[in-house]
Amino acid sequence: MTSRLLVIVNPRSANGSTGRKWPKLEKQLREALPPFDAVLTAAAGDAVRLAADGANRYETVAALGGDGTISEVANGILAAGAEAALGVIPRGTGSDLVRTLGIPAAVAAAAALLASGTRRRIDVGSARFLDFGGQPASRWFLNAAEVGMGATVVDAVNSGSRRLRGPPALWWAILTTMFRYRPSLASVVTEGSPPLNLLLSNAWIANGRYSGGGIRSAPRAAVDDGLLDVVVVEHGPARRRIAGLLKLRSGAFVELPEVVYRQAARVEFTAQTPLPVEIDGDAVGTTPAAFEVVPGRLTVVAPIAS
């Protein structure tokens, strides 16, 4: 039987345990899924290339890994301009997008969902920014982008010690970055609202509700509403920043007076001093940056929204 499913496996996901356990995981998946082809990535960016190559030959291209792998596979499908669906078998430490989509964290349950073929269409974000060489660049995103301190935190996590992983690494990076990050005067322009001019601490441009391994950074976000949730935090005194940190995980921080919460189809950021930008967990460049929603652009194998 010809396979209609391609599984792209990141063996470095889940702190490298995916690679060590792959023979066992593959046997489990062979029993749960229809016939599929599997390929393993060897370096960052491989999943984009493999997904782009497979998107016109398979009905579904599934990512087995964390949020970064999911983002790469989605970028490959979108770059190919194909109608292949994105499937997900979570094997990451963050798994923020799958929380929003309602995809089970357990491999067996995620495989059962993938086998069911239940599909829905979701929005994607399109980002334009300057890369680290100062050249214009673009990228799709599924979950969220950040401008400001959050991008510095992501860079610290990705380049940090291997002794800390997952949420502990994130919170350590937040604490150490909080007191050395230098904000910049920035302008935030969203359609239908007056421009915001402020000393920017951080901004989330969100399609999904969660980031950073379960932080409810955009608690009102929906992946199929045709809007991005723009959560802007003005830089303030250290005591206010610490108070906000205590409310970060629950999402209650969005009610603080220094936070502006908007929903828009497009948002642009400029800054007096260029601010860092991250997309779906990767530090990618700096401002000026613009983010735009593309409604219903991607099909995913996920529970139908209630």
C-alpha positions, 0 to 999 in steps of 0.5 A, spaced: 500 500 500 502 506 498 503 511 504 499 517 504 503 519 511 510 522 512 512 523 519 518 527 520 522 526 526 526 530 530 531 525 534 533 531 538 527 533 541 525 531 548 532 532 550 534 527 545 530 522 548 526 521 541 532 519 538 534 514 543 527 511 543 526 511 536 526 504 535 520 503 540 516 509 538 516 507 531 514 500 533 508 503 537 506 508 531 506 502 526 501 499 530 497 505 531 497 509 524 496 507 517 502 505 513 507 511 513 514 513 511 519 516 516 525 521 515 529 523 521 532 530 521 540 531 522 540 539 523 536 545 524 532 547 518 532 540 515 524 539 517 523 545 513 526 542 507 523 535 508 516 538 509 517 542 502 519 536 498 513 531 501 508 536 501 506 535 494 507 527 495 503 526 501 496 527 504 499 529 511 506 531 513 506 530 521 511 533 525 514 528 531 518 533 536 517 540 539 514 546 537 520 548 533 519 542 529 512 543 528 513 550 526 519 548 521 514 542 518 508 548 517 513 552 514 515 547 509 508 545 507 506 553 506 513 554 502 511 549 497 504 552 496 501 545 498 494 542 501 497 537 505 495 537 512 499 538 518 499 532 523 503 533 530 505 527 535 508 532 541 515 530 543 517 537 546 518 540 552 514 546 551 508 543 546 504 550 547 501 550 540 498 543 541 495 546 548 491 551 544 489 545 538 487 540 543 492 535 541 493 530 546 500 530 549 501 522 550 504 519 543 498 513 543 493 518 544 496 523 539 497 517 534 490 515 535 488 522 533 492 522 527 489 516 524 482 518 525 484 524 520 480 529 523 481 536 520 480 543 521 483 549 518 487 554 522 490 561 521 497 562 520 501 568 521 506 572 516 512 575 519 517 580 516 523 583 519 530 584 518 535 578 519 541 579 523 545 581 517 540 587 517 537 584 510 529 583 509 527 576 511 520 573 512 517 567 515 510 563 517 508 562 524 503 558 527 503 559 535 506 566 536 512 571 535 515 576 540 518 583 540 523 585 545 525 581 552 522 575 550 526 574 544 532 575 548 530 570 553 528 565 547 536 566 545 538 565 552 534 558 552 537 556 546 544 557 547 544 556 554 547 550 558 544 543 557 544 542 565 537 546 565 532 544 560 524 546 559 521 550 564 526 551 569 531 553 563 526 558 561 524 561 568 532 562 569 533 565 563 527 570 564 530 572 571 537 573 568 534 577 562 529 581 566 535 586 569 540 586 564 535 587 558 535 594 555 528 596 552 527 601 547 522 607 545 518 603 540 511 605 536 506 599 535 501 600 530 495 596 529 489 597 524 483 601 527 487 603 533 491 609 535 499 608 535 502 606 541 508 610 543 512 607 549 518 604 552 517 597 550 519 591 555 515 585 551 510 584 546 507 577 544 504 577 537 499 571 538 495 566 534 495 561 539 494 562 547 500 559 550 508 560 550 514 558 554 511 552 556 504 553 558 505 561 560 498 564 558 501 569 554 495 571 550 489 568 553 483 570 549 487 568 542 483 563 537 487 560 531 481 560 527 478 567 528 482 571 523 486 575 528 492 576 531 492 578 539 497 583 540 499 583 548 504 589 549 507 590 556 510 597 557 517 597 561 516 599 568 520 599 575 523 592 577 518 591 583 512 592 577 516 587 573 516 582 578 509 583 580 507 582 573 512 575 573 508 572 578 501 573 574 505 571 568 503 563 567 496 564 569 495 570 564 492 575 569 498 579 567 494 582 561 489 586 566 495 590 569 495 597 567 502 597 563 499 592 559 495 593 552 491 588 549 489 588 542 486 584 536 488 586 529 489 583 522 496 586 522 501 590 526 507 593 525 513 595 530 519 600 529 523 602 535 529 607 536 534 602 537 532 595 534 529 590 538 530 583 537 524 578 534 523 571 535 518 567 532 515 560 534 521 559 539 527 561 534 530 568 535 530 570 528 532 578 527 530 585 529 525 590 528 522 594 524 517 588 523 510 587 521 506 581 522 499 579 519 494 574 519 492 569 513 486 566 515 484 559 514 491 558 511 493 551 513 489 544 515 491 541 521 489 534 524 486 536 530 480 536 534 474 540 531 473 547 535 467 547 540 
